[in-house]
Amino acid sequence: LTSSSTRREDVQGKFVLYRDVLRVPEYFLFDPFGDHLDPPLQGYRLRGGKYQQIRLVNGRLPSRVIGLHLERNGSELRLYDPATGQWLPTDAEARRRVEVERDEVTETLCRVKAERDAATETSRHAEAERDAALEARRRAEVEVERLRRELEGRRG
């Protein structure tokens, strides 16, 4: 990130250090407000011991090192993944996505709990009906046995 206090060091001192001493393969400069660099986003790639300016591809600076493209979006530096065709989320976007996913999981858990409770209630109801049917059968069997004895008693 370049600012008024770092501009000279960014475009001179670090530029030479990264190129000649550290041999950093790519060097990017970003001025969030566009006050100190023109253009506000610049990229350089080391070729033959010299930094050569990276050319824009679809308005973005491709980085071979990280496999992503860098693009200025207002005062933000955004990263684009050309392999997926999607932007990497900002911290705020990632937090929102996590919140949405958490809410979806919570809703799903509530729905599953409600379905489980309904199934439990249905099961309880079915058990009660089964118990009532078994009791009615037991009473009917007792009554049949009583009637059989009564009939035998009248025949005999």
C-alpha positions in Angstrom: 0.0 0.0 0.0 1.4 3.3 -1.0 0.7 6.6 0.8 2.3 10.0 1.0 4.7 8.8 3.6 5.8 5.6 1.8 5.6 6.6 -1.9 9.3 7.5 -2.3 10.4 4.3 -0.5 7.9 2.2 -2.4 8.9 3.4 -5.9 12.6 3.7 -5.3 14.1 2.0 -2.3 12.0 -1.1 -2.1 11.8 -1.3 -5.8 15.6 -1.7 -6.0 15.8 -3.9 -2.9 13.2 -6.3 -4.1 14.6 -6.4 -7.7 18.3 -6.4 -7.1 18.9 -7.9 -3.7 15.9 -10.1 -2.8 15.0 -10.9 -6.4 11.2 -10.9 -5.6 9.5 -12.3 -8.7 6.6 -9.9 -8.6 6.1 -6.5 -7.0 2.7 -4.7 -6.7 2.0 -1.2 -5.6 -1.5 0.0 -4.6 -2.6 3.5 -3.8 -6.1 3.1 -2.4 -7.1 6.7 -3.0 -5.2 7.3 -6.2 -3.3 10.3 -4.7 0.3 9.1 -5.1 0.5 6.6 -8.0 -0.6 6.9 -11.6 -2.1 4.4 -12.2 -3.1 3.6 -8.6 -2.4 -0.1 -9.1 0.9 -1.2 -10.6 2.6 -4.5 -11.0 6.0 -5.5 -12.0 7.5 -8.9 -12.9 11.1 -9.8 -12.8 12.5 -10.8 -16.2 16.2 -11.0 -16.9 17.0 -9.2 -13.7 14.8 -6.2 -14.5 11.3 -5.4 -13.4 8.9 -5.1 -16.4 5.5 -3.6 -15.9 2.7 -6.2 -15.9 0.0 -5.5 -18.5 -3.6 -5.4 -17.6 -5.8 -8.4 -18.6 -9.5 -7.5 -18.6 -8.7 -4.5 -16.3 -6.8 -6.7 -13.9 -3.1 -7.4 -13.1 -2.4 -11.1 -13.3 0.0 -12.6 -10.8 1.7 -15.7 -11.8 3.1 -16.2 -8.3 -0.3 -16.4 -6.5 -2.4 -17.4 -9.6 -4.8 -14.6 -9.0 -5.6 -11.3 -10.6 -5.4 -8.0 -8.7 -7.9 -5.2 -9.4 -8.7 -1.9 -7.9 -12.3 -1.5 -6.8 -12.6 2.0 -5.4 -10.3 2.1 -2.4 -10.1 -1.6 -2.1 -7.7 -4.1 -3.7 -9.7 -7.1 -4.9 -8.4 -10.6 -5.8 -10.0 -12.4 -8.7 -9.5 -16.1 -9.4 -9.5 -16.7 -13.2 -9.7 -20.4 -12.7 -13.1 -20.2 -11.0 -14.2 -16.9 -12.6 -15.0 -15.5 -9.1 -13.8 -12.8 -6.7 -12.2 -13.9 -3.5 -14.5 -12.6 -0.8 -13.5 -9.6 1.3 -13.5 -10.1 5.1 -16.9 -8.4 5.3 -18.3 -10.6 2.5 -16.8 -13.8 4.1 -18.4 -12.8 7.4 -21.8 -12.2 5.8 -21.5 -15.5 4.0 -20.8 -17.3 7.2 -23.7 -15.5 8.9 -26.1 -16.5 6.1 -24.8 -20.1 6.2 -25.2 -20.2 10.0 -28.7 -18.8 9.7 -29.5 -21.5 7.1 -28.1 -24.2 9.3 -30.2 -22.9 12.2 -33.3 -22.9 10.1 -32.6 -26.4 8.9 -32.0 -27.6 12.5 -35.3 -25.9 13.6 -37.2 -27.6 10.8 -35.6 -31.0 11.5 -36.5 -30.6 15.2 -40.1 -29.7 14.3 -40.3 -32.7 12.0 -38.8 -34.9 14.6 -41.2 -33.6 17.2 -44.1 -34.2 14.8 -42.9 -37.7 14.1 -42.6 -38.4 17.8 -46.1 -37.1 18.4 -47.4 -39.2 15.5 -45.6 -42.2 17.0 -47.1 -41.6 20.4 -50.5 -41.3 18.9 -50.0 -44.5 17.0 -48.8 -46.3 20.2 -51.9 -45.0 22.0 -54.2 -46.2 19.3 -52.4 -49.6 19.2 -52.7 -49.9 23.0 -56.4 -49.0 22.8 -56.9 -51.6 20.1 -55.1 -54.2 22.1 -57.2 -53.4 25.1 -60.4 -53.6 23.0 -59.3 -57.0 21.7 -58.5 -58.2 25.2 -62.0 -57.1 26.4 -63.6 -58.8 23.4 -61.7 -62.0 24.1 -62.8 -61.9 27.7 -66.4 -61.3 26.6 -66.2 -64.1 24.0 -64.9 -66.4 26.7 -67.7 -65.3 29.1 -70.3 -65.9 26.4 -68.9 -69.3 25.6 -69.1 -70.4 29.2 -72.6 -69.0 29.5 -73.7 -70.9 26.3 -72.1 -74.1 27.6 -73.8 -73.6 30.9 -77.2 -73.4 29.1 -76.6 -76.4 26.9 -75.4 -78.5 29.8 
